[in-house]
Amino acid sequence: MRLLTHNFLKCNEENCTGGYPLQIKLDDTSSENVKILEQDFNKEFVKNVLSKVDYDVLYNTAKQFGISLLFSYTSQHLEDEGFLNSIHHALFKIHIMEGSLICPQCHVSFPIKDGIPNMLKGN
Amino acid sequence: MSEARGEPGSGTGAGARFFCTAGRGLERFLMREVRARLAATEVEYISGKVFFTTCSDLNMLKKLKSAERLFLLIKKQFPLISSVSKGKLFNEMQRLINEDPGSWLNAISIWKNLLELDAKKEKLSQRDDNQVKRKVGENEIIIAKKLKIEQMQKIEENRDCQLEKQIEEETLEQRDVTTKSENFQEEFQNDIEKAIDTHNQKDLTFRVSCRCSGTIRKAFTAQELGKVIGIAIMKHFGWKADLRNPKLEIFIHLNDVYSVVGIPVFRVPLASRAYIKTAGLRSTIAWAMASLADIKAGAFVLDPMCGLGTILLEAAKEWPDVYYVGADVSDSQLLGTWDNLKAAGLEDKIELLKVSVIARCVLWPMLYTARFMKLPGCPFGKSEGNVESDGNCHCLQKVLILLFLTFHLGKSLS
């Protein structure tokens, strides 16, 4: 599961109103709970996707994985390849393989197994 | 679709005349596709078949996505009248050849030219080492499928074309092809070389594949009719029949609307994709559905009930610069999708989620458009339209309700 997908997921528990963003908890017992996989960089595509994500959520989540993005950006930054590359890395190359997503409000936990988050397990 | 007398295959000058078989309801998609992809002209259709003229080479023709099979047209004319005596009918059939043998020879030479051109291109690209390795990989899949489908084609030869049966039968599985790959690689090349290597036309071996439907089927079997044509071909051109491994295959379809004769351009149906390991939905329909979504670069596309991911695979191949998400409620289906993604090399293009469409939505509200289009034959509902999201995102539920209403209750969508 990429950080891009994480950016769009929320808790669906009954009566939960504040279930976004979900907190990522990695599975420490697993040997490979995060993978970094190469992906072709497409400038226009990254710009397009960037306009659709919640940037604050991305910034905070990327920090968790040791990526420090710019706190905020302007339209000038959109032409800076270095900036776009960092976005590309954060959004597309980090794959969370084993862990769970935890709702900040109701603390329900959605497991991630083999990179696929299971949104059915409202516990 | 009235025609004057008969319609021979045209020469290479203005392009060659082809036809494709297509599933019912997909003709519209195919017509649009041949115009867009192949700059086809003189495009027309009769139920189940789309006819067109194009100058494109095999590479472009191979890319057709909404067609079942592709043929070079030899002859298309008015249907044979089956209410006459056997003798008269057989005479009619023989006239298909005797009347205009030029169109037969013409089509065959066009076919050989196409294959020659393709073989030359293959040889050129095989000089590059990297490409050879990739091709072996591709060919493994193509050839494993080709073999399986050839076996099925032999069974199907004298039956009517029934799409439902094909869907059941075509559960292609990836076997261990590493040992077979070298042999198959050679065979594949040999096929092309065999077809080209007929300096003397008399060397040609052929097989007739006859399909009948409608009233003619009630009076005669496809086997009988195929035999009549076969004998007439032997008499007229002097070729030998070879039922197992012919160089040339002749395809004849007779029904109440037309009589069509053609040469299949590829042994493997276009509908069988090299990049789909395990098919869920039929690939042609999956592609057609994806094309309805009007996907543009940079879009987000969600398949909330992706099954084995067939629609997403077709979409990702055609529109690559897009963020695809597949969701399903079943673990085994998701595993199957993952397998398919790996086999196609598309794991970096498509994300997977385990989601239930009847549970509350897990997607953070974002504006979306769900497009629906009534396909011909669907008896109710508006023809087409968009469903726009509102502030409260219940998108997955909305999609489900839409489907429920159209298929189960027959309600009109407004």
Interface residues (C-beta under 8 A of the other chain):
Chain A: M1 R2 L4 T5 N7 F8 L9 K10 C11 N12 E13 E14 Y20 L37 Q39 D40 N42 E44 F45 N48 V49 K52 D54 F92 D114 G115 I116 P117 N118 M119 L120 G122
Chain B: A297 G298 F300 D321 Y323 V325 V329 L334 W338 D348 E351 L352 L353 K354 V355 S356 A359 R360 C361 V362 L363 W364 M366
